[in-house]
Amino acid sequence: MSETVDLIEELDLSFHPLTQKLWHDFELLFGRHGACGGCWCMFWKLRGREYDESKGDTARQMQKSVVDSKTVPGLMAYSEGYPVGWVAIEPRSAYPRLAHSRTLKPVDDQEVWSITCFFVEKKHRHKGITVELLKAAANYVKEQGGKIVEGYPVDVKKEEPPPFVFTGTASAFKQAGFEEVARNSPARPIFRYLIK
């Protein structure tokens, strides 16, 4: 058995959609600084200046408004009742920044759910949690009646600092059973998982 599998079994992970009931856990996981530079996972939902001007508490309030509206923006991962990870997963139409990206333009006209972001608590990184979050996201989409899950990882050739791989790595997507379907930029492939 591989070391990663051993680590995952030790963590005994569970996954839950982010709802109002879990908002405090989301704040706990993201910390005072809102994960990556005050993003609060709003990067893909806001464009250009709007995002730059919203980082920090404004972005936190915006994300809270999404959750308060009963929209589920993603899944939380827990280990022993403690929040350790996050994956953003919604229909592609929920992410305006994607709609204006040449690198990540639509592959075709099929409806897809997009995985846009991951955040794993520092002491739980490099234990395979991202791969498990990907699998959980695909299961969640299946439960919602979706057919295609899409992601936009970074194809890293060397170890990158975590903030630069917030969309995940190509290797994690491959491990979770996703396949590359397009590449409009050398380091930014598009991966898909087809739900059967």
Secondary structure, 3 states (H helix, E strand, C coil): CCHHHHHHHHHCEEEEECCHHHHHHHHHHHCCCHHHHHCCCCHHHCCHHHHHHHCCHHHHHHHHHHHHCCCCCEEEEEECCEEEEEEEEEEHHHCHHHHCCCCCCCCCCCCCEEEEEEEECHHHCCCCHHHHHHHHHHHHHHHCCCCEEEECCECCCCCCCHHHHCCCEHHHHHHCCCEEEEECCCCCEEEEEECC
